[in-house]
Amino acid sequence: MRIICLDLEGVLVPEIWISLANRTNIKELLVTTRDIEDYNELMTHRLNVLKKEGLTIKDVNDAVSTLKPFEGAKNLLDKLSLNFQVIILSDTFYEIAGPLFNQLGNPNVFCHHLEISNSGTVEAYRLRIEDQKTRAVKAFKELGFSVAAAGDSYNDLGMLMEADISVLFKAPEFLIDEYKSFHHTDNYDVLYDLLSN
């Protein structure tokens, strides 16, 4: 039996932090896991910017409320779910991505938590587990599942290297060039075929 593991941001929905950067005109929030490989470094940077600019969880949620899944994303999930267990492995946070999960039909999502003060400031982040994407895929394989995975950036590479079928989806050219052993596409129909065959 096969489990399908998908990244969320950049694969199924727009990047949350880029949306916040565009909404607030804070260029320092434009960096993503495509730019900074070390997730802890990236999140420390983001939280420092939120504090410096006086942004609260409400500001983040207001930016998220304007986002919609990419055209075809929910259809992909629906089609895959007919024959496979589908799990979204994301480095986002339950406290901000809930509306996007709802629009995708509330799929199974493994992600992280934010620690929020009574005044709404984002104080810290709590990872479910270090390198959760890679470790989840390893665990599924140890349970006897084959795993097909799709992602778009540095924080997906461990998951993709561990998976039986690996697809870079809507990934930047430099990643496609560097990881030639992975399939790559920008098309949901092609992605479905790659993950399901």
N, CA, C and O of each residue as an XYZ file, in Angstrom:
788
protein
N       0.844     -1.190      0.000
C       0.000      0.000      0.000
C       0.886      1.249      0.000
O       1.960      1.261      0.600
N       0.426      2.278     -0.670
C       1.202      3.506     -0.801
C       0.583      4.652     -0.008
O      -0.635      4.834      0.013
N       1.442      5.408      0.633
C       1.051      6.666      1.263
C       1.618      7.795      0.414
O       2.766      7.738     -0.028
N       0.805      8.818      0.190
C       1.243     10.006     -0.541
C       1.511     11.111      0.475
O       0.638     11.442      1.276
N       2.702     11.676      0.447
C       3.075     12.778      1.336
C       3.306     14.032      0.501
O       4.111     14.034     -0.431
N       2.595     15.088      0.844
C       2.690     16.344      0.100
C       3.079     17.486      1.025
O       2.624     17.561      2.167
N       3.914     18.361      0.523
C       4.159     19.631      1.190
C       2.906     20.491      0.988
O       2.115     20.230      0.082
N       2.728     21.498      1.815
C       1.558     22.375      1.700
C       1.875     23.645      0.905
O       1.394     23.827     -0.214
N       2.692     24.519      1.500
C       2.962     25.820      0.882
C       3.860     25.656     -0.339
O       4.897     24.994     -0.291
N       3.433     26.275     -1.428
C       4.178     26.171     -2.675
C       3.739     25.007     -3.537
O       3.989     24.998     -4.742
N       3.082     24.019     -2.930
C       2.592     22.856     -3.675
C       1.071     22.915     -3.816
O       0.537     22.737     -4.911
N       0.382     23.164     -2.710
C      -1.086     23.197     -2.724
C      -1.652     24.601     -2.514
O      -2.735     24.921     -3.004
N      -0.925     25.419     -1.796
C      -1.388     26.777     -1.476
C      -0.218     27.752     -1.610
O       0.941     27.335     -1.603
N      -0.517     29.054     -1.733
C       0.568     30.047     -1.774
C       1.334     30.089     -0.446
O       0.858     29.597      0.577
N       2.506     30.675     -0.487
C       3.341     30.829      0.706
C       2.704     31.839      1.669
O       2.465     32.990      1.302
N       2.436     31.402      2.889
C       1.785     32.243      3.890
C       2.630     33.473      4.225
O       2.107     34.586      4.295
N       3.920     33.279      4.429
C       4.773     34.392      4.866
C       4.977     35.410      3.751
O       5.143     36.599      4.026
N       4.967     34.967      2.514
C       5.048     35.914      1.394
C       3.778     36.754      1.341
O       3.830     37.953      1.069
N       2.640     36.120      1.600
C       1.378     36.856      1.646
C       1.417     37.926      2.739
O       0.973     39.055      2.528
N       1.950     37.563      3.905
C       2.069     38.531      4.997
C       3.028     39.661      4.610
O       2.761     40.830      4.892
N       4.138     39.310      3.966
C       5.106     40.324      3.521
C       4.458     41.298      2.543
O       4.648     42.509      2.648
N       3.695     40.767      1.596
C       3.038     41.626      0.604
C       1.963     42.500      1.242
O       1.795     43.660      0.868
N       1.243     41.941      2.200
C       0.159     42.683      2.851
C       0.706     43.820      3.719
O       0.086     44.878      3.830
N       1.870     43.595      4.332
C       2.430     44.574      5.273
C       3.562     45.412      4.672
O       4.048     46.350      5.304
N       3.979     45.068      3.450
C       5.130     45.721      2.806
C       6.422     45.565      3.611
O       7.279     46.448      3.609
N       6.546     44.426      4.300
C       7.768     44.140      5.057
C       8.589     43.134      4.253
O       8.315     41.934      4.260
N       9.588     43.649      3.570
C      10.385     42.822      2.652
C      11.145     41.703      3.365
O      11.417     40.657      2.775
N      11.486     41.928      4.641
C      12.240     40.916      5.394
C      11.461     39.611      5.554
O      12.050     38.574      5.859
N      10.156     39.651      5.354
C       9.338     38.439      5.483
C       9.214     37.673      4.170
O       8.544     36.642      4.115
N       9.852     38.167      3.118
C       9.766     37.492      1.818
C      10.599     36.218      1.744
O      10.400     35.414      0.833
N      11.514     36.013      2.667
C      12.362     34.817      2.604
C      11.573     33.575      3.011
O      10.744     33.617      3.919
N      11.849     32.476      2.324
C      11.159     31.210      2.588
C      12.192     30.090      2.660
O      13.398     30.334      2.639
N      11.696     28.865      2.745
C      12.589     27.702      2.756
C      13.260     27.502      1.407
O      14.141     26.652      1.278
N      12.864     28.262      0.412
C      13.600     28.231     -0.861
C      14.875     29.064     -0.761
O      15.804     28.890     -1.550
N      14.911     29.970      0.217
C      16.042     30.883      0.371
C      16.989     30.478      1.498
O      18.208     30.582      1.364
N      16.422     30.021      2.598
C      17.216     29.650      3.775
C      16.983     28.170      4.056
O      15.858     27.753      4.327
N      18.049     27.381      3.989
C      17.928     25.934      4.168
C      17.582     25.547      5.599
O      16.811     24.612      5.818
N      18.138     26.249      6.567
C      17.967     25.900      7.977
C      16.637     26.466      8.484
O      16.475     27.681      8.597
N      15.688     25.572      8.789
C      14.350     26.005      9.166
C      14.359     26.791     10.477
O      13.629     27.772     10.616
N      15.184     26.365     11.441
C      15.245     27.089     12.712
C      15.762     28.511     12.510
O      15.269     29.450     13.136
N      16.739     28.664     11.649
C      17.254     29.999     11.327
C      16.159     30.852     10.682
O      16.004     32.029     11.008
N      15.406     30.248      9.766
C      14.332     30.962      9.078
C      13.249     31.407     10.060
O      12.821     32.561     10.029
N      12.803     30.497     10.934
C      11.728     30.850     11.865
C      12.188     31.863     12.909
O      11.412     32.730     13.311
N      13.429     31.764     13.347
C      13.961     32.767     14.272
C      13.940     34.139     13.607
O      13.563     35.131     14.231
N      14.342     34.191     12.353
C      14.298     35.441     11.581
C      12.862     35.977     11.514
O      12.623     37.158     11.768
N      11.913     35.104     11.172
C      10.515     35.539     11.038
C       9.962     36.078     12.353
O       9.329     37.134     12.375
N      10.197     35.361     13.444
C       9.671     35.812     14.735
C      10.319     37.124     15.171
O       9.657     37.975     15.765
N      11.606     37.289     14.882
C      12.272     38.561     15.196
C      11.653     39.713     14.412
O      11.478     40.808     14.947
N      11.321     39.468     13.145
C      10.686     40.509     12.324
C       9.297     40.834     12.870
O       8.933     42.006     12.966
N       8.518     39.812     13.227
C       7.184     40.059     13.801
C       7.295     40.944     15.038
O       6.543     41.907     15.189
N       8.241     40.611     15.927
C       8.419     41.405     17.157
C       8.836     42.833     16.832
O       8.265     43.791     17.353
N       9.838     42.967     15.966
C      10.365     44.291     15.613
C       9.274     45.177     15.019
O       9.222     46.375     15.298
N       8.402     44.589     14.201
C       7.359     45.353     13.505
C       6.059     45.448     14.305
O       5.123     46.130     13.887
N       5.995     44.766     15.456
C       4.796     44.814     16.286
C       3.607     44.059     15.708
O       2.458     44.398     15.993
N       3.873     43.041     14.898
C       2.792     42.256     14.303
C       2.339     41.159     15.259
O       3.143     40.586     15.995
N       1.042     40.876     15.237
C       0.464     39.854     16.113
C      -0.078     38.696     15.280
O      -0.030     38.711     14.050
N      -0.591     37.703     15.983
C      -1.187     36.550     15.299
C      -2.368     36.999     14.437
O      -2.643     36.395     13.401
N      -3.062     38.051     14.858
C      -4.175     38.562     14.054
C      -3.685     39.051     12.696
O      -4.335     38.808     11.679
N      -2.553     39.732     12.671
C      -1.996     40.203     11.398
C      -1.665     39.030     10.477
O      -1.927     39.077      9.275
N      -1.090     37.985     11.055
C      -0.764     36.794     10.258
C      -2.045     36.154      9.744
O      -2.148     35.814      8.565
N      -3.027     35.991     10.636
C      -4.286     35.359     10.228
C      -5.051     36.192      9.207
O      -5.721     35.637      8.336
N      -4.958     37.514      9.303
C      -5.602     38.371      8.301
C      -4.997     38.129      6.922
O      -5.714     38.107      5.921
N      -3.686     37.948      6.870
C      -3.028     37.658      5.585
C      -3.459     36.295      5.059
O      -3.711     36.137      3.865
N      -3.544     35.311      5.950
C      -3.939     33.958      5.536
C      -5.375     33.949      5.020
O      -5.701     33.201      4.098
N      -6.231     34.775      5.610
C      -7.652     34.767      5.232
C      -7.872     35.161      3.775
O      -8.931     34.885      3.212
N      -6.883     35.800      3.162
C      -7.021     36.212      1.757
C      -6.564     35.122      0.786
O      -6.757     35.247     -0.424
N      -5.960     34.059      1.311
C      -5.369     33.034      0.444
C      -6.368     31.963      0.051
O      -7.287     31.632      0.801
N      -6.167     31.439     -1.129
C      -6.964     30.313     -1.632
C      -5.987     29.259     -2.141
O      -4.894     29.599     -2.593
N      -6.370     27.978     -2.072
C      -5.514     26.943     -2.664
C      -5.303     27.214     -4.149
O      -6.136     27.842     -4.803
N      -4.176     26.731     -4.673
C      -3.937     26.844     -6.108
C      -5.038     26.117     -6.864
O      -5.568     25.109     -6.398
N      -5.373     26.641     -8.036
C      -6.382     25.992     -8.871
C      -5.935     24.564     -9.180
O      -4.831     24.338     -9.676
N      -6.807     23.610     -8.880
C      -6.510     22.203     -9.124
C      -5.986     21.457     -7.909
O      -5.916     20.228     -7.926
N      -5.612     22.185     -6.842
C      -5.026     21.532     -5.663
C      -6.029     20.628     -4.949
O      -5.713     19.482     -4.631
N      -7.231     21.137     -4.697
C      -8.224     20.311     -3.995
C      -8.625     19.115     -4.844
O      -8.817     18.018     -4.318
N      -8.753     19.312     -6.139
C      -9.082     18.206     -7.034
C      -7.997     17.125     -6.977
O      -8.306     15.934     -6.966
N      -6.734     17.540     -6.940
C      -5.639     16.578     -6.813
C      -5.795     15.763     -5.534
O      -5.706     14.535     -5.564
N      -6.028     16.440     -4.414
C      -6.199     15.736     -3.143
C      -7.375     14.777     -3.195
O      -7.279     13.643     -2.726
N      -8.484     15.230     -3.763
C      -9.671     14.378     -3.858
C      -9.391     13.131     -4.688
O      -9.779     12.027     -4.304
N      -8.718     13.304     -5.823
C      -8.402     12.157     -6.690
C      -7.438     11.192     -6.010
O      -7.643      9.978     -6.040
N      -6.396     11.727     -5.403
C      -5.424     10.861     -4.727
C      -6.069     10.095     -3.576
O      -5.749      8.931     -3.338
N      -6.986     10.764     -2.859
C      -7.615     10.155     -1.685
C      -8.527      8.986     -2.026
O      -8.876      8.196     -1.150
N      -8.914      8.870     -3.282
C      -9.759      7.738     -3.681
C      -9.015      6.414     -3.584
O      -9.627      5.378     -3.325
N      -7.695      6.437     -3.789
C      -6.930      5.189     -3.830
C      -5.760      5.119     -2.857
O      -5.145      4.064     -2.706
N      -5.446      6.235     -2.192
C      -4.266      6.271     -1.327
C      -4.574      7.010     -0.031
O      -5.507      7.810      0.040
N      -3.771      6.724      0.992
C      -3.751      7.569      2.178
C      -2.912      8.794      1.816
O      -1.790      8.655      1.331
N      -3.445      9.981      2.047
C      -2.729     11.212      1.716
C      -2.474     11.981      3.008
O      -3.388     12.223      3.796
N      -1.224     12.356      3.205
C      -0.848     13.116      4.392
C      -0.056     14.341      3.955
O       0.895     14.242      3.180
N      -0.466     15.487      4.463
C       0.286     16.709      4.206
C       1.311     16.859      5.328
O       0.962     16.941      6.506
N       2.572     16.892      4.935
C       3.673     17.113      5.875
C       4.170     18.532      5.644
O       4.793     18.830      4.625
N       3.885     19.398      6.603
C       4.150     20.821      6.386
C       4.919     21.429      7.547
O       4.789     20.998      8.692
N       5.714     22.429      7.236
C       6.389     23.199      8.273
C       5.628     24.478      8.602
O       6.212     25.450      9.080
N       4.320     24.471      8.343
C       3.485     25.588      8.771
C       2.988     25.304     10.183
O       3.506     24.418     10.863
N       1.985     26.057     10.622
C       1.521     25.976     12.000
C       0.001     25.873     12.035
O      -0.702     26.545     11.280
N      -0.490     25.019     12.929
C      -1.938     24.842     13.056
C      -2.637     26.168     13.340
O      -3.747     26.400     12.860
N      -1.997     27.032     14.114
C      -2.633     28.278     14.545
C      -2.872     29.268     13.408
O      -3.654     30.205     13.565
N      -2.214     29.076     12.272
C      -2.420     30.023     11.174
C      -2.984     29.387      9.905
O      -3.579     30.089      9.087
N      -2.817     28.103      9.723
C      -3.169     27.501      8.428
C      -4.543     26.838      8.400
O      -4.935     26.289      7.370
N      -5.279     26.876      9.502
C      -6.583     26.221      9.562
C      -7.532     26.566      8.425
O      -8.143     25.661      7.856
N      -7.683     27.855      8.068
C      -8.592     28.189      6.967
C      -8.194     27.531      5.641
O      -9.056     27.171      4.839
N      -6.897     27.378      5.419
C      -6.443     26.707      4.192
C      -6.756     25.217      4.248
O      -7.138     24.624      3.239
N      -6.596     24.606      5.430
C      -6.944     23.190      5.570
C      -8.425     22.988      5.256
O      -8.799     22.035      4.572
N      -9.271     23.901      5.765
C     -10.713     23.805      5.505
C     -11.009     23.855      4.012
O     -11.824     23.077      3.517
N     -10.354     24.766      3.289
C     -10.596     24.900      1.850
C     -10.121     23.678      1.069
O     -10.594     23.419     -0.037
N      -9.185     22.929      1.649
C      -8.685     21.713      0.989
C      -9.473     20.473      1.397
O      -9.119     19.361      1.006
N     -10.540     20.652      2.179
C     -11.362     19.516      2.584
C     -10.876     18.837      3.850
O     -11.201     17.673      4.088
N     -10.105     19.540      4.668
C      -9.581     19.034      5.936
C      -8.823     17.712      5.808
O      -9.189     16.721      6.440
N      -7.778     17.697      4.998
C      -6.962     16.486      4.874
C      -6.155     16.247      6.157
O      -6.123     17.096      7.047
N      -5.510     15.091      6.235
C      -4.602     14.810      7.351
C      -3.376     15.702      7.209
O      -2.709     15.691      6.175
N      -3.082     16.477      8.257
C      -1.952     17.404      8.208
C      -1.091     17.204      9.451
O      -1.588     17.224     10.577
N       0.204     17.011      9.228
C       1.172     17.012     10.319
C       1.965     18.308     10.185
O       2.682     18.494      9.202
N       1.843     19.206     11.164
C       2.628     20.439     11.138
C       3.004     20.815     12.562
O       3.046     19.945     13.432
N       3.276     22.077     12.819
C       3.842     22.511     14.093
C       2.894     23.466     14.828
O       1.784     23.736     14.370
N       3.358     23.970     15.975
C       2.556     24.894     16.787
C       3.305     26.197     17.045
O       4.533     26.228     17.128
N       2.532     27.266     17.168
C       3.058     28.557     17.616
C       2.637     28.775     19.061
O       1.549     28.367     19.467
N       3.494     29.413     19.825
C       3.144     29.822     21.185
C       2.772     31.298     21.132
O       3.570     32.148     20.737
N       1.537     31.577     21.541
C       0.987     32.926     21.400
C       0.635     33.472     22.780
O       0.014     32.780     23.587
N       1.030     34.707     23.048
C       0.736     35.334     24.342
C      -0.732     35.743     24.400
O      -1.436     35.719     23.390
N      -1.183     36.120     25.598
C      -2.559     36.590     25.767
C      -2.837     37.844     24.948
O      -3.981     38.102     24.573
N      -1.792     38.624     24.669
C      -1.971     39.847     23.875
C      -1.888     39.580     22.375
O      -2.066     40.493     21.569
N      -1.616     38.322     21.996
C      -1.603     37.970     20.580
C      -0.245     37.989     19.918
O      -0.142     37.727     18.719
N       0.806     38.293     20.670
C       2.134     38.257     20.057
C       2.598     36.807     19.925
O       2.312     35.964     20.775
N       3.311     36.544     18.852
C       3.850     35.200     18.627
C       5.178     35.133     19.364
O       6.149     35.786     18.981
N       5.207     34.338     20.424
C       6.372     34.294     21.306
C       7.415     33.278     20.855
O       8.615     33.510     20.996
N       6.962     32.167     20.318
C       7.896     31.097     19.950
C       7.182     30.126     19.027
O       5.974     30.217     18.811
N       7.951     29.204     18.494
C       7.376     28.119     17.713
C       7.831     26.806     18.334
O       8.906     26.720     18.928
N       7.000     25.798     18.188
C       7.293     24.480     18.744
C       7.190     23.458     17.625
O       6.104     23.196     17.109
N       8.323     22.883     17.254
C       8.310     21.850     16.223
C       7.701     20.578     16.790
O       7.952     20.220     17.941
N       6.909     19.905     15.987
C       6.370     18.606     16.391
C       7.534     17.679     16.723
O       7.548     17.014     17.759
N       8.502     17.653     15.825
C       9.726     16.882     15.994
C      10.717     17.437     14.975
O      10.313     17.869     13.896
N      11.980     17.430     15.298
C      12.994     17.925     14.361
C      12.963     17.085     13.086
O      12.906     15.857     13.155
N      12.999     17.735     11.929
C      13.010     17.068     10.619
C      11.820     16.113     10.472
O      11.981     14.963     10.062
N      10.632     16.603     10.811
C       9.448     15.740     10.841
C       9.118     15.115      9.493
O       8.645     13.980      9.447
N       9.355     15.822      8.402
C       8.988     15.277      7.093
C       9.788     14.014      6.793
O       9.225     12.987      6.414
N      11.097     14.099      6.964
C      11.952     12.943      6.701
C      11.616     11.804      7.650
O      11.507     10.651      7.233
N      11.455     12.127      8.916
C      11.203     11.087      9.918
C       9.844     10.429      9.721
O       9.691      9.233      9.968
N       8.862     11.198      9.279
C       7.546     10.610      9.004
C       7.636      9.621      7.850
O       7.095      8.518      7.932
N       8.318     10.010      6.775
C       8.448      9.105      5.623
C       9.189      7.838      6.031
O       8.785      6.739      5.651
N      10.266      7.974      6.797
C      10.996      6.788      7.278
C      10.075      5.884      8.086
O      10.085      4.666      7.912
N       9.277      6.481      8.970
C       8.367      5.691      9.808
C       7.317      4.973      8.966
O       7.015      3.807      9.221
N       6.760      5.651      7.971
C       5.780      4.995      7.099
C       6.409      3.803      6.392
O       5.787      2.749      6.262
N       7.645      3.976      5.936
C       8.330      2.881      5.248
C       8.606      1.722      6.210
O       8.490      0.558      5.826
N       8.970      2.034      7.454
C       9.190      0.986      8.455
C       7.904      0.228      8.753
O       7.944     -0.937      9.148
N       6.770      0.883      8.566
C       5.468      0.233      8.760
C       5.033     -0.568      7.538
O       3.953     -1.157      7.534
N       5.864     -0.593      6.507
C       5.580     -1.408      5.334
C       4.885     -0.690      4.195
O       4.452     -1.330      3.237
N       4.769      0.632      4.280
C       4.165      1.399      3.191
C       5.228      1.794      2.175
O       6.384      2.019      2.533
N       4.836      1.876      0.917
C       5.673      2.603     -0.035
C       5.219      4.059      0.047
O       4.064      4.336      0.373
N       6.126      4.984     -0.248
C       5.814      6.405     -0.087
C       6.162      7.157     -1.361
O       7.266      7.035     -1.892
N       5.202      7.937     -1.841
C       5.438      8.888     -2.925
C       5.287     10.276     -2.317
O       4.361     10.524     -1.546
N       6.196     11.178     -2.664
C       6.194     12.498     -2.027
C       6.431     13.600     -3.046
O       7.095     13.405     -4.063
N       5.866     14.773     -2.740
C       6.080     15.952     -3.582
C       6.339     17.160     -2.697
O       5.679     17.357     -1.677
N       7.318     17.967     -3.107
C       7.650     19.190     -2.401
C       8.304     20.169     -3.353
O       8.522     19.869     -4.526
N       8.617     21.354     -2.827
C       9.121     22.406     -3.716
C      10.372     23.113     -3.229
O      10.900     23.972     -3.936
N      10.869     22.775     -2.030
C      11.984     23.577     -1.524
C      12.924     22.783     -0.630
O      12.764     21.577     -0.444
N      13.914     23.490     -0.080
C      14.967     22.850      0.707
C      14.425     21.972      1.822
O      14.928     20.870      2.040
N      13.400     22.446      2.536
C      12.920     21.682      3.681
C      12.168     20.419      3.279
O      11.750     19.653      4.147
N      11.988     20.188      1.987
C      11.355     18.960      1.499
C      12.374     17.915      1.053
O      12.008     16.767      0.797
N      13.637     18.294      0.958
C      14.625     17.405      0.348
C      14.808     16.099      1.111
O      14.927     15.042      0.492
N      14.834     16.148      2.439
C      14.973     14.916      3.219
C      13.826     13.962      2.960
O      14.036     12.762      2.781
N      12.608     14.495      2.938
C      11.417     13.700      2.642
C      11.524     13.094      1.251
O      11.236     11.912      1.061
N      11.936     13.894      0.285
C      12.027     13.420     -1.095
C      13.130     12.379     -1.256
O      12.966     11.418     -2.008
N      14.241     12.556     -0.567
C      15.328     11.577     -0.657
C      14.927     10.242     -0.046
O      15.379      9.188     -0.495
N      14.092     10.285      0.962
C      13.671      9.065      1.654
C      12.536      8.345      0.923
O      12.398      7.128      1.050
N      11.725      9.077      0.164
C      10.546      8.497     -0.498
C      10.941      7.556     -1.634
O      12.038      7.645     -2.186
N      10.020      6.655     -1.967
C      10.225      5.734     -3.093
C      10.030      6.445     -4.427
O      10.722      6.151     -5.402
N       9.090      7.378     -4.465
C       8.841      8.207     -5.649
C       8.921      9.656     -5.182
O       8.242     10.043     -4.230
N       9.749     10.456     -5.851
C       9.994     11.830     -5.402
C       9.754     12.805     -6.540
O      10.262     12.630     -7.647
N       8.959     13.852     -6.245
C       8.620     14.835     -7.267
C       8.851     16.243     -6.726
O       8.323     16.612     -5.677
N       9.640     17.012     -7.447
C       9.734     18.445     -7.189
C       8.594     19.107     -7.955
O       8.508     18.986     -9.177
N       7.716     19.810     -7.230
C       6.546     20.417     -7.854
C       6.640     21.932     -7.750
O       6.788     22.484     -6.660
N       6.552     22.600     -8.907
C       6.667     24.064     -8.955
C       7.932     24.540     -8.243
O       7.937     25.591     -7.603
N       8.981     23.772     -8.359
C      10.236     24.086     -7.666
C      11.076     25.057     -8.489
O      10.937     25.119     -9.710
N      11.940     25.810     -7.827
C      12.841     26.695     -8.572
C      13.833     25.883     -9.404
O      14.177     24.752     -9.061
N      14.276     26.477    -10.487
C      15.175     25.786    -11.428
C      16.446     25.281    -10.764
O      16.933     24.201    -11.100
N      16.991     26.051     -9.821
C      18.248     25.614     -9.211
C      18.083     24.303     -8.450
O      19.022     23.508     -8.399
N      16.912     24.055     -7.857
C      16.681     22.776     -7.184
C      16.509     21.655     -8.198
O      17.031     20.556     -8.011
N      15.783     21.933     -9.262
C      15.591     20.934    -10.318
C      16.939     20.548    -10.913
O      17.201     19.371    -11.158
N      17.794     21.543    -11.144
C      19.126     21.277    -11.700
C      19.994     20.482    -10.734
O      20.765     19.615    -11.145
N      19.862     20.785     -9.445
C      20.709     20.132     -8.448
C      20.252     18.712     -8.126
O      21.068     17.862     -7.771
N      18.954     18.452     -8.249
C      18.402     17.143     -7.886
C      17.756     16.498     -9.106
O      16.541     16.313     -9.173
N      18.595     16.168    -10.049
C      18.124     15.624    -11.330
C      17.491     14.244    -11.191
O      16.760     13.813    -12.083
N      17.758     13.543    -10.092
C      17.174     12.209     -9.920
C      15.690     12.275     -9.556
O      14.986     11.270     -9.654
N      15.207     13.451     -9.135
C      13.789     13.597     -8.802
C      12.996     13.927    -10.062
O      13.480     14.625    -10.952
N      11.776     13.414    -10.119
C      10.850     13.879    -11.156
C      10.554     15.355    -10.873
O      10.743     15.821     -9.749
N      10.095     16.081    -11.880
C       9.658     17.455    -11.635
C       8.554     17.824    -12.618
O       8.540     17.381    -13.766
N       7.638     18.644    -12.136
C       6.531     19.123    -12.964
C       5.917     20.352    -12.314
O       6.135     20.621    -11.133
N       5.149     21.092    -13.099
C       4.354     22.217    -12.598
C       2.862     21.955    -12.795
O       2.037     22.839    -12.564
N       2.519     20.745    -13.221
C       1.158     20.423    -13.645
C       0.550     19.379    -12.709
O       1.155     18.337    -12.458
N      -0.652     19.662    -12.192
C      -1.281     18.733    -11.249
C      -1.641     17.389    -11.874
O      -1.553     16.362    -11.201
N      -2.042     17.369    -13.136
C      -2.364     16.086    -13.772
C      -1.121     15.215    -13.882
O      -1.172     14.012    -13.626
N      -0.008     15.828    -14.265
C       1.259     15.084    -14.339
C       1.680     14.643    -12.940
O       2.156     13.522    -12.760
N       1.506     15.518    -11.950
C       1.847     15.160    -10.571
C       1.036     13.955    -10.117
O       1.577     13.032     -9.508
N      -0.253     13.959    -10.411
C      -1.097     12.815    -10.046
C      -0.551     11.531    -10.664
O      -0.425     10.512     -9.985
N      -0.232     11.586    -11.942
C       0.287     10.392    -12.621
C       1.595      9.924    -11.995
O       1.786      8.725    -11.790
N       2.489     10.844    -11.693
C       3.778     10.467    -11.108
C       3.608      9.846     -9.726
O       4.282      8.870     -9.396
N       2.716     10.404     -8.920
C       2.527      9.908     -7.559
C       1.748      8.606     -7.504
O       1.922      7.815     -6.577
N       0.898      8.380     -8.481
C      -0.015      7.232     -8.406
C       0.443      6.025     -9.207
O      -0.119      4.943     -9.042
N       1.442      6.171    -10.067
C       1.890      5.031    -10.887
C       3.048      4.296    -10.242
O       3.543      3.316    -10.798
